[in-house]
Amino acid sequence: MTAMNDNRTWDHERFMAYVYDHAEATLGYRPNATDLATAAGISQPALSRWKSGQTMPSTDHLRRLAEAFNIKLAALYVIVGLLPENESHIPVAPPRVHPLASQINRLLAPDTSRLSRAERAEFTATLRRLMLGFGVAPSDDEPTE
C-alpha cells in the first residue's frame, strides 16, 4: 500500500491488477501499458505513476477507465479508497471470463495469433456455425477478417 498526501492509503497493485483484468475481459487479450492507456484515453506517464504508486488516478481518469473497460465506477472508488467498501453495496470482484474464451480471443487477435489470416477466418466461420447450431446468434461486434 502507498500512503497518499492526505493520509489515505491505496493499494496500487490491487488497483492495477483489477484494471488489467477488466481490460483483458473487454479487449480479449492482456493489454500492454500502451494499449491500456490508449483504450482508456489516458496518458502513459499517468498510468506509470499509478503503477508505481506515486499518484492516485483522478476521478476523471477513474471514469474513463470505468467506461473503457465496463467497470462499475463505485468499484474503482472502493479500490482507491475514495469510498468505503461497506458503503458501496457493489462487490469488487474480477470479471468472469471463461478461460476458453480468453484462448479463443488470443487465437483470433491478429497481433497475438499464431494462425494465418486464412486460418483465423476459417476458425471464425467454424465458431459461428457452432454458435448457430446451439441457437446462439453471433453478435455484430465480433472480429471479422
N, C-alpha and C positions, 0 to 999 in steps of 0.2 A: 504494500500500500504506500501511496505517496501522500505526504502532507501538502495541503494547499495553503495559500497565503492567509485565508480567512479561517484557519484552524480546522477545516474539514479535511477528511482523508478520502481518497478514492482509489479503488483497485484498478489501475490502468491495464494490468494484464488480463483481468477478468473482462473488462470492457472491450479490449481489442479482440479477445477470443470470441466474445459474443457477437461483435460486429462481423468478424470474418466468417463465423459460422452462418450467419444470416445472409451475408453476401454470397457465400458458396451456394446456399439453398436457392437464392434468387437468380444468380448468374449461371448456375450449373457447373461451375468449376471454382477451385480455390484461387481467388484473385491475388495478384501481387500488389504491392503498395500503389503502384501507378494505376492499375486497373480499378482498385478500390476507390482511390481519390477521384479519378475521372468519373466513375459511375455515380458517385455521391455529389460531385460538383464542389469538392474541397481541394485545397492546395496540398501538395505533398509535404511541404515544410510543416504545416499544421498537423497532418497525420503523424509525421515523425515525432513531433513534440508530445503528442498523445501517447504514442507507443513507448516513449522513454519516461513518461510520467511527468514531464516538465510542466505541461499545462493541461487543463481540462477543456473539453470541447465547449464552445458557446452554445446557447440554446438554439441559435440559428443552425449551427453545424449538426446538433442533435436532430433537429427537424429534418435536415437534408438526408442524414443517414436513415432516419425512420422511413422517409418517403422512398428512398432509393432501394432499400432492402426489406421493405414490408415488415417493419418492426414497430411495435406499439411505442409511441413516444414516452409514455409513462414508464415503460420498462427501462428505457435508456436513462430517464431521470433517476430511477432507483439505483441503477448500477453506478452512476457517477456521484450519487449521494445527495442529489437535489430533492429527493422525495423518499421518505421512509418506506421500506417495503411493506410494512403492515398497514400503511395508509393508501397504498396504490391500488389494492384489490386486483392487481394484474400479476399473474405468475411470471417470473423471469426465468424462462426456460429456453433451451436451444430449439431451433426449428426441427421439425420431424421430417427427415428425408430418408427414404429407404436407400440403403447402400447400393442397391442395384440401379436406382435412378441416377445416383452420382456417377457410377461407372458408365452408364449409357450416355450421360451428358458429356463425359470426358471423351468417349469414343466419337461422338458427333461434333464436338467443338473443333473447328479447323486448326486452331493453334495448339491443341494438346493431343489430337488424334494421331494414332499410328496408321490409320486407314487412309487410303487414297480417296480422292473426291468421289470417284465412281463407287467405291466400296461403301462410303458414307451414304450415298444416295440409295444404294441397294438396301442397306441396313435400315434406313429411314422408311423406305417403302414397305419392307417386311414388318417393321413395328406398326406402321399404320394399318396394314392388313390384319395383324394380330389384334390391335385395339378394336377395329371394326368387328372382328369375329367375336369379341367379348361384349359387343354392344356399347363400346366407348368411342365416341366421336373424337378424333384428334382435334386439338384447338388450332386456331388460325395463327397463333403466335409461336408455333413450333418452328425450329430451324428448317429451312429448305435450301436446297442446293441450286 
